[in-house]
């Protein structure tokens, strides 16, 4: 993922740039596979594939003259500036991750306290509380986002702005 991130600073062609950006996401999904999280791998691969296709589609809408003008401006030495920014950003991320993962593990977690609160959530066990409360609210939020997107598309289609 780090190699792909640095390669984005050196890439000028837009199709190659799209493939390099998506390879960073796919390499992260490989890391999840090594950690034994197949559900996260599946979601990461699906999202990364969708985003790659979305970026390709967006690039198709940009006129060729605009793409050529953007690639000509990268010859003025801004590649080194981009690499420096990427290096500083990578160092900052490494410091944050290192600091977070270096914290000592807490002696006592809150799990036992939350298990005691299960009857207050009107459920027989913790799994039911999680599925009914937290996942229910999560699904409600996702449905709201999808409904708003459908409303926006319907509005644009009604005004004749979309083909």
HUMO-V851314 format. One record per residue. SS is DSSP state (helix for helix, strand for strand, loop for the rest). Layout:
SS / SS
This chain:
loop / helix / helix / helix / helix / helix / helix / helix / helix / helix / loop / loop / loop / helix / helix / helix / helix / helix / helix / helix / helix / helix / helix / helix / helix / helix / helix / helix / helix / helix / helix / helix / helix / helix / loop / loop / loop / helix / helix / helix / helix / helix / helix / helix / helix / helix / helix / helix / helix / helix / helix / helix / helix / helix / helix / helix / helix / helix / helix / helix / helix / loop / loop / helix / helix / helix / helix / helix / helix / helix / helix / helix / helix / helix / helix / helix / loop / helix / helix / helix / helix / helix / helix / helix / helix / helix / helix / helix / helix / helix / helix / helix / helix / helix / helix / helix / helix / helix / helix / helix / helix / loop / loop / loop / loop / loop / loop / loop / loop / loop / helix / helix / helix / helix / helix / helix / loop / helix / helix / helix / helix / loop / loop / loop / loop / helix / helix / helix / helix / helix / helix / helix / helix / helix / helix / helix / helix / helix / helix / helix / helix / helix / helix / helix / helix / helix / helix / helix / helix / helix / helix / helix / helix / helix / helix / helix / helix / helix / helix / loop / loop / loop / loop
